[in-house]
Amino acid sequence: MMKISNLWSLVAVSAALCACSNDGLETGKGKIQLTLSNGNFFETATKSVNESAYRDTDDYDVVVTNVNGKEVIKCKGSDLGSALPKELEMGSYDIVASYGKESDASRDDFYVEGSTSIVLKPKDVVPVSLVCTPTCGRISVVFTPEMATYYKDYYIAFSGTRALGSKVITYAKGDTEPWYVKLSEDRMGEEISYTLALTVKEDYQHRDADGSVKTNAKVEGKFTLLRNKAQKLTVKPNYTPQTDGGMGLTITIDDSTVDRPVNIEVPVSWI
């Protein structure tokens, strides 16, 4: 029969082992190694937005939060070398790197972001590579010089994205700067509606059968825009006396890729 003293010794040893084991689980730490990069976005410069500045990841904001939402690391991209790798308690972490300002639609700036989640185990060294890309698409419009021959005034109004809601953004005659429009993460993109409003010059105004003259007209349509993609609409008049009122338009939608632009012959609706 085992002696009482020996039994208590075994109990004490077992308790000590359990305590060590629990301490190991609670204090187990790992490390994160993080690198930043950005994708090939937009690629063309504008007057109001210096897109090249977005390629310098030194100014990016980096935030690492734990499962409770507490920030455990917050630094600039330029400080990653000194901030990481850093020992962190085992557990789940969200990592976000970002730059710029996010708006429903803007001509002054846009927002890029890269994010991921990891699970850190004791003694792990987890390499993380974040690719930051825009959360918006870009829209620009070119009115060909011939538009001034037939129309006194014209503009395009865009609407319909989830971020815009009931708001409308416009691209007026003489505008040259693009719009950066916030979009959802849906890989299929979002559908954007446009209305081209026209004020016709006197020589090309539409006259109804009752003799009344209409000076205003519109063209409506839709196209799809994805994050990190640019769409350019080129609007060109297509005047032929045989058409209704003699007026028509060609709208070329060019997504600046290897795909061929879409040419849409559209009649003008008089209002």
N, C-alpha and C positions, 0 to 999 in steps of 0.2 A: 504493500500500500504506500502511495506517495505521501511524504510528510507534508504537513500544513505549510511549513516554511517554504518548501520547494514550490508548492502550488502558488503561494502568494508571489514568489519570485517570477514564475512564468507569467502570471497575470500582469505584473508590473512591466515586464519586458514587452509583452504584447501591447499594452497600453502605450508604451513609449514608441514602439514601431508605428502604431496607428497615428500617433501624434505627429511623428516625422513625416509619414505619408501625407497626412492632411496639410501639413505645413508646406510640403513640396508642391501640392496642387494649388494652394492659395497663392504662393509666391512665385510660381513658375513664370518665367519671362521669355520673350522672344524679341526679335528685331525686324524692322521694316526697312527695306532699301527702296528708294523711290527715284525714278527718272521721269522727266517731263519732255513732251514733244508736241508739235501741232501738225495738223493735217494740211494738205494743199488746199487752202480755201480762197475762193474768189480770184486772187492772183492779179487783180488790176487795181491801180491806185485811183483814189477820188480826191477832190479838193477838200472835202470836209472831214474825211476819215483817212488817217494814215494807217492803211491796213498792214504795212510792213512792221509797225510797232507791235502788232499782235503776235509776231513770230518770235519775239524776244521773250523767252520764258523766264528770264530773271525777274521780271516784274509781276509774274503770276502770284496769286494768293493761294497758299496751300494750307488746308485744314484737315486734321485727323481727329475724329470724334469716336468715343467709345460707345458701348451699347446703351448707356444712359444719356447719350447726347452731350457729354462733357468733352470740351476741346482738350486734347492731350498734347497736340502739336499744332502750332500756328506760326507760319513763317512765309517769307517770300521765296520764290524759286531760286533766287541767288544765294539763299542761306541754307539750301538743302544739304550742302556738304558738311556744314557744322551742326545742323539740327538732326540729321539722320546719318547712319542708323542709330536709333535710340532704343534702349531696352523698355519694353512695355509689358504690362501684365497680360497673361493669356486671356483671350476673349475675342469678341467680334469688333471690328473697326470699319468705319466709313471714311474714305479718303476722297477729297474733292480739291481739284486745282482749277482756278478760274481767272479770268481777266476781262476788264471792260464793264460796261453797264448794260443790264438787260431792260429793254422797253418793249411795249407792244408793237411799236413801230418807231423808227428813228432815222434821221439823216446825219446825226452827229457821231454816233458810235454804235457798237454792237457788243455782244457778249459771247465769250468762248468758255467751254467747260469740259473737263474730263473727270469721271468719277468711277469708283469701284468699291466693293466691300471685300474684306478678307477675314479669315479666322486665324488667329495667332495661337500657336501651341508652344509649350515650354521648349526652349532652345532652338526654336525655328528662326530662320533668317529668310523672310519672305520678300522676294524681288517684285516690285510693282512698277509697271510702265504705263503712265497715263498719256493718252493722246487727246489733246484738247481741240474741239471743233466748235464752230458757231452754232448757237441755238436758233438761228434765224436763216431766212433765205433773202436774196437780194433781187429787187425789181428795178429796172430802168426802162425808160421810154425814149424813143427817137422819133420825132416828127420830121418828116422829110421837108425840104424847102418848098416843094410843090403845094404843101398844105396852105401856105400863105396866099396862094393864087385864088383859092376857092373859099377860104374861111377867114372871117374877121377874128374869131377867137375859138379856142378849143382846149380841152383838158380831159384827163382820164381820172376817174375816181375808183379806188380799189376798196374792197370790203370782203367780209365773209369768213375770215379766219377765226379760230377760237379765241385767240388773244384780243383781236380787234373788237369782237362782239358786234355791237351796233355802230361802232365808230367807223369813219371813212377817212382815208388818206388820199390826197390828190396829187396829180402830176400835171402841172400847168404848162401852157405854151411858154417856151423859153427856159424851162427847168432843164438842168443838166445833171444834177446829183441824184444818186439812187436812193431808194428806200430800203432799209433793213427791217424785215418783218419777222417777228417772233412766230415760231411754228412748234407744233407738237412733235414728239419723238417718233411718231408713226412713220415707218419706213416708206409707206406709200405717199407720204406728203399730205398737204392740205390743198383743197380747191379754193382758188381765189376768184371772186367775181370782179368784173370791171365794166364801167359804163363810160363810153367816150361821148362827151357832149360837144356839140358843134354849133357855132353861129355862122351862118352862110352869108357870103357877100351878095350884094343886091343882084348882080348879073346872073347868079346861079341859084336864086331862091326858088322854092317849089310853089307852084300855083295849083290849087285844087280846082275841081270841075266847076265849082260855084264862083271861081274867080278870087277866092281868098288866098293870101300869100303867107307862106310859112318860112320863117327865117331860122328856126332852131331845129336841130336833128340830133339823133343819138344812135349809138351802136353798143350792143351789149354782148358779153361773152364770158367765158371762164377758162382757166388753165390751172395746172397743178404745179405747186412749188414745194420743194423739199429743203430740209435743213442743209446748209453748206452748198447750196446751188444758186446760180444766178439765172434769171430770166430777163431777156430784153425784148420789148415789143417795139417793132418799127411800124409806124403808121404812114401809109402813102395813099393819096387820093387816086381814085380811078374814075375819071369823068368820061361818060359816054352818053350822048343825047338819047340813046334808045332806052336807057334804064329809067326806072321810076324817078322822075325829077331830074334825071341826068347825073345823079350822084351815086358813087359807090366808093368803097375803100378796100385796100389790101392791108391786112394786119399780119406781119411776120413775127412769129414767136420763135426766138432763138435762145436755146439754153446753153450756148457757148461750149458745147461738147462736140464729139465727132458725129452726132446725129444731125440729120438735115433739118433746117428750120421748117416750121409749119406755116405755109402760106394760106391765109383764110380770106377768101373773097366775101365781103359782107355788104349787103344793101344798107342804105341809110334809112332809118325810121324817122319820119317827120313828126314833130310834136308841136 
